[in-house]
């Protein structure tokens, strides 16, 4: 595992106040609140789950 990448997604998740946790061997969950809406997505890695969370939040009118 590349630990520098791990720090990148952890830092961004912390900044955005998103919880990322592992539900099973191949399922990671990114969950957080954005503009009063709870968003929870699944991905096969923490960085993918975070990217999917950002995409879902983008549909609320956000610019990244």
PyMOL Python script that loads the backbone (N, CA, C, O; Angstrom):
from pymol import cmd

cmd.read_pdbstr("""\
ATOM      1  N   UNK A   1       0.840  -1.179   0.000  1.00  0.00           N
ATOM      2  CA  UNK A   1       0.000   0.000   0.000  1.00  0.00           C
ATOM      3  C   UNK A   1       0.881   1.237   0.000  1.00  0.00           C
ATOM      4  O   UNK A   1       1.875   1.300   0.724  1.00  0.00           O
ATOM      5  N   UNK A   2       0.519   2.206  -0.804  1.00  0.00           N
ATOM      6  CA  UNK A   2       1.259   3.451  -0.879  1.00  0.00           C
ATOM      7  C   UNK A   2       0.741   4.395   0.212  1.00  0.00           C
ATOM      8  O   UNK A   2      -0.353   4.946   0.091  1.00  0.00           O
ATOM      9  N   UNK A   3       1.524   4.576   1.265  1.00  0.00           N
ATOM     10  CA  UNK A   3       1.063   5.353   2.404  1.00  0.00           C
ATOM     11  C   UNK A   3       0.939   6.842   2.099  1.00  0.00           C
ATOM     12  O   UNK A   3       0.172   7.536   2.767  1.00  0.00           O
ATOM     13  N   UNK A   4       1.664   7.348   1.117  1.00  0.00           N
ATOM     14  CA  UNK A   4       1.516   8.762   0.782  1.00  0.00           C
ATOM     15  C   UNK A   4       0.127   9.027   0.218  1.00  0.00           C
ATOM     16  O   UNK A   4      -0.470  10.061   0.517  1.00  0.00           O
ATOM     17  N   UNK A   5      -0.398   8.113  -0.591  1.00  0.00           N
ATOM     18  CA  UNK A   5      -1.758   8.258  -1.106  1.00  0.00           C
ATOM     19  C   UNK A   5      -2.766   8.159   0.023  1.00  0.00           C
ATOM     20  O   UNK A   5      -3.763   8.881   0.038  1.00  0.00           O
ATOM     21  N   UNK A   6      -2.512   7.273   0.962  1.00  0.00           N
ATOM     22  CA  UNK A   6      -3.426   7.128   2.093  1.00  0.00           C
ATOM     23  C   UNK A   6      -3.525   8.450   2.854  1.00  0.00           C
ATOM     24  O   UNK A   6      -4.619   8.867   3.234  1.00  0.00           O
ATOM     25  N   UNK A   7      -2.406   9.099   3.072  1.00  0.00           N
ATOM     26  CA  UNK A   7      -2.426  10.380   3.775  1.00  0.00           C
ATOM     27  C   UNK A   7      -3.196  11.432   2.982  1.00  0.00           C
ATOM     28  O   UNK A   7      -3.873  12.278   3.567  1.00  0.00           O
ATOM     29  N   UNK A   8      -3.098  11.385   1.661  1.00  0.00           N
ATOM     30  CA  UNK A   8      -3.822  12.348   0.834  1.00  0.00           C
ATOM     31  C   UNK A   8      -5.328  12.227   1.036  1.00  0.00           C
ATOM     32  O   UNK A   8      -6.000  13.230   1.277  1.00  0.00           O
ATOM     33  N   UNK A   9      -5.868  11.007   0.942  1.00  0.00           N
ATOM     34  CA  UNK A   9      -7.315  10.881   1.091  1.00  0.00           C
ATOM     35  C   UNK A   9      -7.757  11.139   2.519  1.00  0.00           C
ATOM     36  O   UNK A   9      -8.843  11.671   2.746  1.00  0.00           O
ATOM     37  N   UNK A  10      -6.919  10.765   3.493  1.00  0.00           N
ATOM     38  CA  UNK A  10      -7.264  11.032   4.891  1.00  0.00           C
ATOM     39  C   UNK A  10      -7.301  12.534   5.165  1.00  0.00           C
ATOM     40  O   UNK A  10      -8.196  13.016   5.860  1.00  0.00           O
ATOM     41  N   UNK A  11      -6.345  13.266   4.628  1.00  0.00           N
ATOM     42  CA  UNK A  11      -6.304  14.715   4.831  1.00  0.00           C
ATOM     43  C   UNK A  11      -7.518  15.390   4.201  1.00  0.00           C
ATOM     44  O   UNK A  11      -8.132  16.260   4.819  1.00  0.00           O
ATOM     45  N   UNK A  12      -7.865  15.000   2.987  1.00  0.00           N
ATOM     46  CA  UNK A  12      -9.010  15.599   2.316  1.00  0.00           C
ATOM     47  C   UNK A  12     -10.307  15.239   3.028  1.00  0.00           C
ATOM     48  O   UNK A  12     -11.174  16.095   3.203  1.00  0.00           O
ATOM     49  N   UNK A  13     -10.449  13.982   3.441  1.00  0.00           N
ATOM     50  CA  UNK A  13     -11.653  13.562   4.158  1.00  0.00           C
ATOM     51  C   UNK A  13     -11.792  14.334   5.464  1.00  0.00           C
ATOM     52  O   UNK A  13     -12.895  14.733   5.839  1.00  0.00           O
ATOM     53  N   UNK A  14     -10.688  14.543   6.149  1.00  0.00           N
ATOM     54  CA  UNK A  14     -10.719  15.291   7.403  1.00  0.00           C
ATOM     55  C   UNK A  14     -11.115  16.747   7.157  1.00  0.00           C
ATOM     56  O   UNK A  14     -11.905  17.316   7.911  1.00  0.00           O
ATOM     57  N   UNK A  15     -10.574  17.335   6.117  1.00  0.00           N
ATOM     58  CA  UNK A  15     -10.895  18.721   5.782  1.00  0.00           C
ATOM     59  C   UNK A  15     -12.373  18.881   5.452  1.00  0.00           C
ATOM     60  O   UNK A  15     -12.997  19.868   5.841  1.00  0.00           O
ATOM     61  N   UNK A  16     -12.929  17.917   4.738  1.00  0.00           N
ATOM     62  CA  UNK A  16     -14.334  17.980   4.340  1.00  0.00           C
ATOM     63  C   UNK A  16     -15.269  17.425   5.410  1.00  0.00           C
ATOM     64  O   UNK A  16     -16.486  17.448   5.231  1.00  0.00           O
ATOM     65  N   UNK A  17     -14.725  16.929   6.512  1.00  0.00           N
ATOM     66  CA  UNK A  17     -15.489  16.321   7.604  1.00  0.00           C
ATOM     67  C   UNK A  17     -16.300  15.114   7.115  1.00  0.00           C
ATOM     68  O   UNK A  17     -17.501  15.007   7.361  1.00  0.00           O
ATOM     69  N   UNK A  18     -15.604  14.210   6.415  1.00  0.00           N
ATOM     70  CA  UNK A  18     -16.208  12.994   5.882  1.00  0.00           C
ATOM     71  C   UNK A  18     -15.624  11.798   6.623  1.00  0.00           C
ATOM     72  O   UNK A  18     -14.412  11.712   6.823  1.00  0.00           O
ATOM     73  N   UNK A  19     -16.485  10.886   7.023  1.00  0.00           N
ATOM     74  CA  UNK A  19     -16.029   9.638   7.649  1.00  0.00           C
ATOM     75  C   UNK A  19     -15.857   8.588   6.562  1.00  0.00           C
ATOM     76  O   UNK A  19     -16.763   8.356   5.762  1.00  0.00           O
ATOM     77  N   UNK A  20     -14.699   7.959   6.539  1.00  0.00           N
ATOM     78  CA  UNK A  20     -14.446   6.878   5.598  1.00  0.00           C
ATOM     79  C   UNK A  20     -14.074   5.644   6.408  1.00  0.00           C
ATOM     80  O   UNK A  20     -13.149   5.666   7.220  1.00  0.00           O
ATOM     81  N   UNK A  21     -14.814   4.572   6.169  1.00  0.00           N
ATOM     82  CA  UNK A  21     -14.553   3.350   6.918  1.00  0.00           C
ATOM     83  C   UNK A  21     -14.767   2.136   6.022  1.00  0.00           C
ATOM     84  O   UNK A  21     -15.430   2.214   4.988  1.00  0.00           O
ATOM     85  N   UNK A  22     -14.192   1.018   6.442  1.00  0.00           N
ATOM     86  CA  UNK A  22     -14.256  -0.217   5.677  1.00  0.00           C
ATOM     87  C   UNK A  22     -15.385  -1.090   6.207  1.00  0.00           C
ATOM     88  O   UNK A  22     -15.380  -1.479   7.374  1.00  0.00           O
ATOM     89  N   UNK A  23     -16.355  -1.396   5.347  1.00  0.00           N
ATOM     90  CA  UNK A  23     -17.490  -2.228   5.743  1.00  0.00           C
ATOM     91  C   UNK A  23     -17.176  -3.718   5.568  1.00  0.00           C
ATOM     92  O   UNK A  23     -17.596  -4.546   6.377  1.00  0.00           O
ATOM     93  N   UNK A  24     -16.442  -4.047   4.516  1.00  0.00           N
ATOM     94  CA  UNK A  24     -16.017  -5.426   4.285  1.00  0.00           C
ATOM     95  C   UNK A  24     -14.679  -5.381   3.555  1.00  0.00           C
ATOM     96  O   UNK A  24     -14.104  -4.310   3.363  1.00  0.00           O
ATOM     97  N   UNK A  25     -14.197  -6.532   3.156  1.00  0.00           N
ATOM     98  CA  UNK A  25     -12.868  -6.596   2.541  1.00  0.00           C
ATOM     99  C   UNK A  25     -12.749  -5.681   1.316  1.00  0.00           C
ATOM    100  O   UNK A  25     -11.699  -5.078   1.094  1.00  0.00           O
ATOM    101  N   UNK A  26     -13.806  -5.577   0.534  1.00  0.00           N
ATOM    102  CA  UNK A  26     -13.741  -4.799  -0.709  1.00  0.00           C
ATOM    103  C   UNK A  26     -14.723  -3.635  -0.761  1.00  0.00           C
ATOM    104  O   UNK A  26     -14.924  -3.053  -1.827  1.00  0.00           O
ATOM    105  N   UNK A  27     -15.337  -3.286   0.360  1.00  0.00           N
ATOM    106  CA  UNK A  27     -16.313  -2.189   0.363  1.00  0.00           C
ATOM    107  C   UNK A  27     -15.902  -1.138   1.384  1.00  0.00           C
ATOM    108  O   UNK A  27     -15.757  -1.423   2.572  1.00  0.00           O
ATOM    109  N   UNK A  28     -15.717   0.086   0.891  1.00  0.00           N
ATOM    110  CA  UNK A  28     -15.417   1.241   1.727  1.00  0.00           C
ATOM    111  C   UNK A  28     -16.587   2.219   1.629  1.00  0.00           C
ATOM    112  O   UNK A  28     -17.181   2.377   0.563  1.00  0.00           O
ATOM    113  N   UNK A  29     -16.911   2.865   2.729  1.00  0.00           N
ATOM    114  CA  UNK A  29     -18.015   3.811   2.791  1.00  0.00           C
ATOM    115  C   UNK A  29     -17.453   5.204   3.079  1.00  0.00           C
ATOM    116  O   UNK A  29     -16.599   5.377   3.948  1.00  0.00           O
ATOM    117  N   UNK A  30     -17.945   6.185   2.337  1.00  0.00           N
ATOM    118  CA  UNK A  30     -17.650   7.590   2.620  1.00  0.00           C
ATOM    119  C   UNK A  30     -18.982   8.240   2.976  1.00  0.00           C
ATOM    120  O   UNK A  30     -19.925   8.212   2.185  1.00  0.00           O
ATOM    121  N   UNK A  31     -19.054   8.818   4.156  1.00  0.00           N
ATOM    122  CA  UNK A  31     -20.306   9.410   4.623  1.00  0.00           C
ATOM    123  C   UNK A  31     -20.036  10.767   5.249  1.00  0.00           C
ATOM    124  O   UNK A  31     -19.083  10.947   6.006  1.00  0.00           O
ATOM    125  N   UNK A  32     -20.895  11.709   4.916  1.00  0.00           N
ATOM    126  CA  UNK A  32     -20.766  13.037   5.486  1.00  0.00           C
ATOM    127  C   UNK A  32     -21.936  13.904   5.087  1.00  0.00           C
ATOM    128  O   UNK A  32     -22.750  13.525   4.246  1.00  0.00           O
ATOM    129  N   UNK A  33     -22.013  15.056   5.688  1.00  0.00           N
ATOM    130  CA  UNK A  33     -23.102  15.983   5.449  1.00  0.00           C
ATOM    131  C   UNK A  33     -22.582  17.133   4.598  1.00  0.00           C
ATOM    132  O   UNK A  33     -21.492  17.653   4.839  1.00  0.00           O
ATOM    133  N   UNK A  34     -23.366  17.523   3.606  1.00  0.00           N
ATOM    134  CA  UNK A  34     -23.009  18.667   2.772  1.00  0.00           C
ATOM    135  C   UNK A  34     -24.263  19.467   2.474  1.00  0.00           C
ATOM    136  O   UNK A  34     -25.244  18.935   1.954  1.00  0.00           O
ATOM    137  N   UNK A  35     -24.222  20.748   2.807  1.00  0.00           N
ATOM    138  CA  UNK A  35     -25.367  21.647   2.616  1.00  0.00           C
ATOM    139  C   UNK A  35     -26.643  21.076   3.215  1.00  0.00           C
ATOM    140  O   UNK A  35     -27.715  21.162   2.615  1.00  0.00           O
ATOM    141  N   UNK A  36     -26.521  20.497   4.394  1.00  0.00           N
ATOM    142  CA  UNK A  36     -27.670  19.963   5.112  1.00  0.00           C
ATOM    143  C   UNK A  36     -28.165  18.610   4.636  1.00  0.00           C
ATOM    144  O   UNK A  36     -29.161  18.099   5.148  1.00  0.00           O
ATOM    145  N   UNK A  37     -27.483  18.026   3.664  1.00  0.00           N
ATOM    146  CA  UNK A  37     -27.893  16.729   3.123  1.00  0.00           C
ATOM    147  C   UNK A  37     -26.874  15.667   3.495  1.00  0.00           C
ATOM    148  O   UNK A  37     -25.672  15.860   3.312  1.00  0.00           O
ATOM    149  N   UNK A  38     -27.360  14.533   4.022  1.00  0.00           N
ATOM    150  CA  UNK A  38     -26.476  13.400   4.319  1.00  0.00           C
ATOM    151  C   UNK A  38     -26.157  12.662   3.029  1.00  0.00           C
ATOM    152  O   UNK A  38     -27.054  12.304   2.266  1.00  0.00           O
ATOM    153  N   UNK A  39     -24.864  12.438   2.793  1.00  0.00           N
ATOM    154  CA  UNK A  39     -24.427  11.724   1.597  1.00  0.00           C
ATOM    155  C   UNK A  39     -23.607  10.527   2.050  1.00  0.00           C
ATOM    156  O   UNK A  39     -22.693  10.661   2.864  1.00  0.00           O
ATOM    157  N   UNK A  40     -23.942   9.348   1.513  1.00  0.00           N
ATOM    158  CA  UNK A  40     -23.202   8.127   1.818  1.00  0.00           C
ATOM    159  C   UNK A  40     -23.041   7.345   0.522  1.00  0.00           C
ATOM    160  O   UNK A  40     -24.019   7.062  -0.169  1.00  0.00           O
ATOM    161  N   UNK A  41     -21.803   6.999   0.199  1.00  0.00           N
ATOM    162  CA  UNK A  41     -21.517   6.251  -1.027  1.00  0.00           C
ATOM    163  C   UNK A  41     -20.580   5.090  -0.722  1.00  0.00           C
ATOM    164  O   UNK A  41     -19.881   5.090   0.292  1.00  0.00           O
ATOM    165  N   UNK A  42     -20.575   4.109  -1.605  1.00  0.00           N
ATOM    166  CA  UNK A  42     -19.707   2.936  -1.481  1.00  0.00           C
ATOM    167  C   UNK A  42     -18.671   2.953  -2.594  1.00  0.00           C
ATOM    168  O   UNK A  42     -18.951   3.377  -3.716  1.00  0.00           O
ATOM    169  N   UNK A  43     -17.473   2.487  -2.269  1.00  0.00           N
ATOM    170  CA  UNK A  43     -16.420   2.339  -3.261  1.00  0.00           C
ATOM    171  C   UNK A  43     -15.550   1.148  -2.913  1.00  0.00           C
ATOM    172  O   UNK A  43     -15.634   0.609  -1.809  1.00  0.00           O
ATOM    173  N   UNK A  44     -14.711   0.736  -3.858  1.00  0.00           N
ATOM    174  CA  UNK A  44     -13.868  -0.441  -3.593  1.00  0.00           C
ATOM    175  C   UNK A  44     -12.551  -0.083  -2.921  1.00  0.00           C
ATOM    176  O   UNK A  44     -11.766  -0.968  -2.580  1.00  0.00           O
ATOM    177  N   UNK A  45     -12.304   1.213  -2.727  1.00  0.00           N
ATOM    178  CA  UNK A  45     -11.131   1.677  -1.984  1.00  0.00           C
ATOM    179  C   UNK A  45     -11.513   2.990  -1.311  1.00  0.00           C
ATOM    180  O   UNK A  45     -12.506   3.608  -1.694  1.00  0.00           O
ATOM    181  N   UNK A  46     -10.749   3.424  -0.322  1.00  0.00           N
ATOM    182  CA  UNK A  46     -11.091   4.687   0.334  1.00  0.00           C
ATOM    183  C   UNK A  46     -11.024   5.880  -0.620  1.00  0.00           C
ATOM    184  O   UNK A  46     -11.863   6.779  -0.548  1.00  0.00           O
ATOM    185  N   UNK A  47     -10.048   5.893  -1.497  1.00  0.00           N
ATOM    186  CA  UNK A  47      -9.930   7.035  -2.410  1.00  0.00           C
ATOM    187  C   UNK A  47     -11.066   7.057  -3.430  1.00  0.00           C
ATOM    188  O   UNK A  47     -11.531   8.131  -3.812  1.00  0.00           O
ATOM    189  N   UNK A  48     -11.513   5.891  -3.871  1.00  0.00           N
ATOM    190  CA  UNK A  48     -12.651   5.838  -4.795  1.00  0.00           C
ATOM    191  C   UNK A  48     -13.924   6.265  -4.079  1.00  0.00           C
ATOM    192  O   UNK A  48     -14.723   7.015  -4.639  1.00  0.00           O
ATOM    193  N   UNK A  49     -14.125   5.799  -2.851  1.00  0.00           N
ATOM    194  CA  UNK A  49     -15.305   6.202  -2.087  1.00  0.00           C
ATOM    195  C   UNK A  49     -15.322   7.721  -1.892  1.00  0.00           C
ATOM    196  O   UNK A  49     -16.376   8.347  -2.002  1.00  0.00           O
ATOM    197  N   UNK A  50     -14.167   8.311  -1.605  1.00  0.00           N
ATOM    198  CA  UNK A  50     -14.088   9.756  -1.429  1.00  0.00           C
ATOM    199  C   UNK A  50     -14.410  10.481  -2.737  1.00  0.00           C
ATOM    200  O   UNK A  50     -15.134  11.477  -2.731  1.00  0.00           O
ATOM    201  N   UNK A  51     -13.879   9.988  -3.852  1.00  0.00           N
ATOM    202  CA  UNK A  51     -14.161  10.605  -5.155  1.00  0.00           C
ATOM    203  C   UNK A  51     -15.654  10.523  -5.486  1.00  0.00           C
ATOM    204  O   UNK A  51     -16.229  11.477  -6.011  1.00  0.00           O
ATOM    205  N   UNK A  52     -16.276   9.391  -5.180  1.00  0.00           N
ATOM    206  CA  UNK A  52     -17.707   9.248  -5.424  1.00  0.00           C
ATOM    207  C   UNK A  52     -18.520  10.169  -4.516  1.00  0.00           C
ATOM    208  O   UNK A  52     -19.552  10.698  -4.929  1.00  0.00           O
ATOM    209  N   UNK A  53     -18.055  10.359  -3.277  1.00  0.00           N
ATOM    210  CA  UNK A  53     -18.731  11.278  -2.368  1.00  0.00           C
ATOM    211  C   UNK A  53     -18.671  12.708  -2.927  1.00  0.00           C
ATOM    212  O   UNK A  53     -19.669  13.428  -2.924  1.00  0.00           O
ATOM    213  N   UNK A  54     -17.492  13.101  -3.401  1.00  0.00           N
ATOM    214  CA  UNK A  54     -17.341  14.438  -3.987  1.00  0.00           C
ATOM    215  C   UNK A  54     -18.251  14.596  -5.203  1.00  0.00           C
ATOM    216  O   UNK A  54     -18.850  15.655  -5.392  1.00  0.00           O
ATOM    217  N   UNK A  55     -18.358  13.569  -6.017  1.00  0.00           N
ATOM    218  CA  UNK A  55     -19.237  13.625  -7.192  1.00  0.00           C
ATOM    219  C   UNK A  55     -20.697  13.781  -6.760  1.00  0.00           C
ATOM    220  O   UNK A  55     -21.435  14.587  -7.326  1.00  0.00           O
ATOM    221  N   UNK A  56     -21.105  13.007  -5.755  1.00  0.00           N
ATOM    222  CA  UNK A  56     -22.480  13.100  -5.260  1.00  0.00           C
ATOM    223  C   UNK A  56     -22.756  14.482  -4.685  1.00  0.00           C
ATOM    224  O   UNK A  56     -23.834  15.038  -4.895  1.00  0.00           O
ATOM    225  N   UNK A  57     -21.793  15.036  -3.965  1.00  0.00           N
ATOM    226  CA  UNK A  57     -21.969  16.381  -3.403  1.00  0.00           C
ATOM    227  C   UNK A  57     -22.038  17.420  -4.527  1.00  0.00           C
ATOM    228  O   UNK A  57     -22.709  18.443  -4.388  1.00  0.00           O
ATOM    229  N   UNK A  58     -21.349  17.160  -5.629  1.00  0.00           N
ATOM    230  CA  UNK A  58     -21.372  18.082  -6.758  1.00  0.00           C
ATOM    231  C   UNK A  58     -22.768  18.278  -7.327  1.00  0.00           C
ATOM    232  O   UNK A  58     -23.076  19.332  -7.882  1.00  0.00           O
ATOM    233  N   UNK A  59     -23.605  17.269  -7.189  1.00  0.00           N
ATOM    234  CA  UNK A  59     -24.976  17.385  -7.685  1.00  0.00           C
ATOM    235  C   UNK A  59     -25.812  18.328  -6.824  1.00  0.00           C
ATOM    236  O   UNK A  59     -26.931  18.671  -7.207  1.00  0.00           O
ATOM    237  N   UNK A  60     -25.303  18.748  -5.689  1.00  0.00           N
ATOM    238  CA  UNK A  60     -26.019  19.712  -4.854  1.00  0.00           C
ATOM    239  C   UNK A  60     -25.668  21.148  -5.243  1.00  0.00           C
ATOM    240  O   UNK A  60     -26.153  22.095  -4.624  1.00  0.00           O
ATOM    241  N   UNK A  61     -24.826  21.311  -6.265  1.00  0.00           N
ATOM    242  CA  UNK A  61     -24.485  22.638  -6.756  1.00  0.00           C
ATOM    243  C   UNK A  61     -23.122  23.118  -6.332  1.00  0.00           C
ATOM    244  O   UNK A  61     -22.837  24.314  -6.399  1.00  0.00           O
ATOM    245  N   UNK A  62     -22.273  22.207  -5.895  1.00  0.00           N
ATOM    246  CA  UNK A  62     -20.951  22.578  -5.411  1.00  0.00           C
ATOM    247  C   UNK A  62     -19.939  22.620  -6.554  1.00  0.00           C
ATOM    248  O   UNK A  62     -20.056  21.874  -7.526  1.00  0.00           O
ATOM    249  N   UNK A  63     -18.963  23.483  -6.431  1.00  0.00           N
ATOM    250  CA  UNK A  63     -17.833  23.502  -7.359  1.00  0.00           C
ATOM    251  C   UNK A  63     -16.600  23.035  -6.611  1.00  0.00           C
ATOM    252  O   UNK A  63     -16.325  23.534  -5.521  1.00  0.00           O
ATOM    253  N   UNK A  64     -15.857  22.103  -7.155  1.00  0.00           N
ATOM    254  CA  UNK A  64     -14.626  21.611  -6.526  1.00  0.00           C
ATOM    255  C   UNK A  64     -13.500  22.279  -7.187  1.00  0.00           C
ATOM    256  O   UNK A  64     -12.345  22.035  -6.838  1.00  0.00           O
TER     257      UNK A  64
END
""", "prot")
cmd.dss("prot")
cmd.show_as("cartoon", "prot")
cmd.util.cbc("prot")
cmd.orient("prot")
